[in-house]
């Protein structure tokens, strides 16, 4: 019987699809792994990179700041060498951040949905790499608020072995007050020393006339001053984002246009107005997982007093807090040895 080329084509295509459907996805287990996949939820397709030592069966999930930043910034050579050689590092780009895809998700860009996103990422990771893996959450900056929300929701604490809270926030209104107080106190000290007199005078004048009950615009201005003030502290290690970008963007194929567009959208979204009034202070006693708190002495954006408040209120009896004397808000690059050493000791004690 004659069989047309057209029929052969469709039969071959069907056979190929059938074979592909029957093949199991390859999950990499080793000491130098790099797996990328996407987790979908509520209109977003979120990039997840699992990198490092998956054979250790110990994972650290990096929950980045923002909203709208990216996990790419945490994927430094130093962190890969000093943490990734021992453990598997999970770099998750949140919705509308980094290399994540989907539409603009304006209707789903809320903290509650992002909390669900985080839970789904953990579920997918455990499905892929085993329900018996040891999993630690590292929340930095806004990631601190997101991981706090996750741990205060339902029985989510049972999904992890420990929590690392690095230069994070758990209460944005309190955050504003403590940022203002630190700017005023340190500003007066720096002016007395003659350091950056003009710059600090502008900040001091603003703080003198804005003392509390901050509006959204005032909150943004305080954060802007907080970021700038770190560059006025002579004894603090300054991060060099441009060098990090040059060293990694080309080598690791960063999707720069996606990173930029996602950042611009998320940073100007209504989510930030929602977050401005968000706080979890009253819920902190219910958090009982082992907790490591890391904070920079010169972090004006999420001050040490904010970390102290969280440390004192959480219900965990297994907790430690450490302060870097040479860093500000980005401890993971400003004091990378301190950051990696403290995390390693914490993970080793609780894995």
Helices and strands as residue ranges (DSSP letters): H 5-22, E 33-41, E 44-52, G 54-56, E 58-63, G 71-74, H 77-82, E 88-92, E 101-102, G 106-108, H 111-129, E 134-141, H 142-151, G 156-159, E 162-168, H 172-193, H 197-209, H 216-229, G 230-232, H 241-248, H 256-267, H 271-275, G 281-286, E 291-296, H 304-313, E 319-324, H 331-334, H 336-350
